[in-house]
């Protein structure tokens, strides 16, 4: 690194707070989305990192001591031990089980866990449907849950329904859930160690909590990412009813997240891109519920940290419909100059520097793009330096060029 920077937690917090409040601090905050890059720094592969997050701790410490970040992003990943226990089919991960190379990342499978003719059943009792249909379809070792029936509440039928719990497949599912629960606690405990390491390096914590948009809760996790756009045209009223249910679930989740002490709530947006729906459909099916959840996050004292994945050029005017200085919008692909012009007086923006450039470009190209972003977005405040998508590995000379340029030219 060419430059050094102060290593003070309070100064870094104030720097980010100023940007979120649309003010100029001492300089542009450096807040890159770091994922499995910590594994590279630690000298381990992603299979090892996803098996035991504690192995990332030396990588987190070394990375933050080398690259002065103003926010800490924990390495994103799903816990392999728990997925092995559950027999998960909704995600593919490195290792022999899924045949993914050891140093590649996890892959989300766009599965269909609710058929079109099951909407009515889902709408009548979504919790029962998720427990007895969605969970068994996502996790092979929970197949026994499909044999349970929680609708028998009257006298003899109620007691007779308990016989299902003697079924070997049901009992195996329950034991699996108990063991997976213990693994979940361990996963959370190990993740907390990484946060402690970041704080010891005087790096403020980013989002400790997350919440998806209600549309994405339905599309990503239940009906299928490719199915819901077709459902919008064939059965729009049922999609709307399902989104309403997901919205209520999201609001309940946010109220629970309030107790985590997280300053930010991460919101990755998937199905609302320019490529996947028209602006009219976005306003009708995607934005109202998303805005409602964002408002709840703000009411709970947190800041929505919204990742607008994919292309988002036609949504910018819609994104203005939030309280001033209370939201961060992170972009993957957008006309960043127009985003600054449209959102600059409303919300803090970040992202858009191509992660591919950091991985495969030349240092001088990184410098040029970084300076362009600073010239365009830094004036007036309300800007965090960030890359387009999560950084899972990196080229040292490019990362150094990126940090050095931001620290040198990002001062107000």
Buried (B, 14 or more C-beta within 10 A) or exposed (E): EEEEBEEEBEBBBBBBBBBBBBBBBEBBBBBBBBBBBBBBBBEBBBBBBBBBBBBBBBBBBBBBEBBBBBBBBBBBBBBBBBBBBBBBBBBBBBBEEBEBEEBBBBEEEEBBBBEBEBBEBBBEEBEBBBBBBBBBBBBEBBBBBBBBEEEBEEEEEEEEBEEBEEEEBBEBBBEBBEBBEEBBEBBEEBBEBBBEBBEEBBBBBBBBBBBBBBBBBBBBBBBBBEBBBEBBEEBEEBBBBBBEBBBBBBBEBBEEBBEEEBBBBBBBBBBBBBEBBEEEBBBBBBBBBBBBBBBBBBEBEBBBBBBBBBBBEEBBEBBBEBEEBBBBBBBBBBBBEEBBEBBBEBBBBBBBBBBEBBBEBEBEBBBBBBBEBBEBBBEEBBBBBBBBBBBBBBBEEBBBBBBBBBBBBBEE
